[in-house]
Amino acid sequence: MKKENVIEAVELTKVFGDFKAVNSISFEVKKGEIFGFLGANGAGKTTAIKMLIGISHPTSGQANVAGFDVFTQTESIKKNIGYMSQKFALYDDLTVKENIQFFGGIYGLSRAEIRAKRKQLVEDLGLEEISNKLVGSLPLGWKQKLAFSVSLLHNPKIVFLDEPTGGVDPITRRQFWEMIYKAADQGTTIFVTTHYMDEAEYCDRVSIMVEGKIEALDTPNNLKKQFKVDSMNDVFLKLARNIE
Amino acid sequence: MGISVKNINKSYKKQKAVHDISFDVKPGELFGLIGPDGAGKTTIFRILTTLLLPDEGEATVAGLDIVKDYKTIRKSVGYMPGRFSLYQDLTIEENLTFFATIFGTTIEENYDLIEDIYVQIEPFKDRRAGKLSGGMKQKLALCCALIHKPKVLFLDEPTTGVDPVSRKEFWEMLKRLQKRDITILVSTPYMDEAALCDRIALIQDGRILEIDTPEAIVNKFPKTIYNIGANNMYKLIRTLQAYENTYSVFPFGEFVHYTDKREAFEVEELKSFLESKGLEDIVIAITQADIEDAFMELAKS
């Protein structure tokens, strides 16, 4: 069974002025788990993620990510996680190969490792013919699949995906999720945000943030039972509406 | 008069953005352009709002020709572009006054049209637009697009990146506007929003795949779809992909949607096959196609 926790957060809090963006959230994520991190716009998701990936200093609380402390070991965290967002993923004016090389270098892979990874990745994604094309010229779906693969280059323990499938066509969206399942199957932990509620159902467990707090956290099935509804969409609507 | 589009083509350099597209939107209709990024939705919006000339084809908006009558069209339509394009350093109220003024009207004159949207952001009317949350920006942009009481409203991906609660509220606003005799053309990459339109065009890579009511598109789906669930999603997908009778298999929420190559087959047989591959807790049940099933099937052929 999956036992080992790769993320542990205890009363993690971030305050901006007199605004509590993240208000004492506690949760844990296990190795190989697909963890959905949901919430309305402005609920505090991005702030929480920034703390977990070591680029924002928490105001109070504790958190351990990939075995490292979010206060004192942020550089180690960055080396042991992957990150991909819809807004920034790859450099449009570098080719497919150059992007792989660049990110491989950033993550500290050796030249030989980069070469091997590049070959394998290009093959796996079927990108042989376009590996010398600029990433900016690729369809969005290909970009996102490539970006996900690049975020896994250094075999991170956890990969954070911030709305990875926004605007992507339904077939590619599903191919993307197959890649996620595959990575999780191989033991990589997936921490993902999405506005597609059907994707919330693909997760092993889902947390829903409302106004800085985690108001619900369980498997999609248990959440639906708890709120007596048929879909995650309704769970989401019920939670956010109740608060208002 | 709604919108009429005939054989529109548009290329950017070598890239064909819109490929021989034709459709009609009836007066008072809520019509959806549904498709992913890069489908050509924004190009169509720019052509219809007279901001871009098509290479070929013709179109009318509210009975007016998009080339000859472009000035009149600009006065009679409202356009909310996909990217927030109000003045960031003007306040909510200043933005609205500005748009009312350039269209030769006042906020008071058409206030009843925007009232139920505007009251939601009015408490913040002295806040600069650049400092608003995504949901509030969206509501302000809609008010600005409506303030001159347009006959036709163009909304390019108004709900992209917006959470499900705000999306639901936004669609409720559109339904109310429709009752005020405004023709609405709206685009979205969220397939679940298709069901909220009167009719939709499914669009991909610059081509229209299908135009009809959402119900009719779903009903036309040619195959029986099964929900299949098991203890291990990834293994289930891989196993079904390798199964000789599989026509299609796609993850859908907690299940996969499965269609079979054969006209008819024994559910028990499929179940035993999955069990023989080591899967457990197998459930197989017939389910309804939805818009995404239809889109994927049409996109395949």
Contacts between the chains, C-beta under 8 A, distances in Angstrom:
chain1	res1	chain2	res2	distance
A	39	B	163	7.4
A	40	B	163	4.1
A	40	B	164	8.0
A	40	B	165	5.5
A	40	B	166	7.0
A	41	B	133	6.4
A	41	B	134	4.8
A	41	B	135	6.0
A	41	B	161	7.7
A	41	B	162	6.4
A	41	B	163	4.9
A	41	B	166	6.5
A	42	B	133	5.2
A	42	B	134	7.4
A	42	B	135	7.7
A	43	B	163	7.9
A	139	B	38	5.9
A	140	B	36	7.1
A	140	B	37	4.7
A	140	B	38	5.8
A	141	B	36	7.4
A	163	B	161	7.3
A	166	B	160	6.9
A	166	B	161	6.2
A	166	B	189	7.5
A	167	B	36	6.0
A	167	B	37	3.8
A	167	B	160	6.6
A	167	B	189	4.7
A	168	B	36	5.8
A	168	B	37	7.1
A	168	B	189	7.8
A	169	B	35	7.4
A	169	B	36	3.5
A	169	B	39	7.9
A	169	B	204	6.4
A	169	B	295	7.8
A	169	B	299	7.0
A	170	B	36	7.6
A	170	B	191	6.2
A	170	B	250	7.9
A	170	B	292	4.6
A	170	B	295	5.4
A	170	B	296	5.3
A	170	B	299	7.8
A	171	B	250	7.7
A	171	B	296	5.2
A	171	B	299	6.2
A	171	B	300	7.8
A	172	B	36	7.6
A	174	B	250	4.9
A	174	B	251	5.5
A	177	B	251	5.5
A	178	B	234	7.5
A	178	B	237	6.1
A	178	B	251	7.3
A	181	B	233	6.0
A	181	B	234	3.6
A	181	B	237	6.9
A	182	B	234	6.4
A	184	B	234	7.2
A	185	B	234	4.8
A	185	B	235	7.8
A	195	B	161	6.8
A	195	B	162	7.1
A	195	B	163	5.9
A	195	B	164	6.7
A	195	B	167	8.0
A	195	B	190	8.0
A	196	B	190	7.4
A	197	B	164	5.9
A	197	B	192	8.0
A	198	B	192	7.8
A	198	B	252	6.5
A	198	B	253	4.7
A	201	B	253	3.7
A	201	B	254	4.6
A	202	B	233	7.2
A	202	B	251	6.1
A	202	B	253	7.4
A	202	B	254	7.9
A	220	B	254	6.2
A	221	B	254	6.9
A	231	B	253	7.4
A	232	B	253	7.6
A	233	B	164	5.8
A	233	B	192	7.7
A	236	B	163	7.8
A	236	B	164	5.1
A	236	B	165	7.0
A	237	B	164	6.3
A	237	B	165	6.0
A	237	B	168	6.5
A	240	B	163	7.6
A	240	B	164	7.9
A	240	B	165	4.3
A	241	B	165	6.9
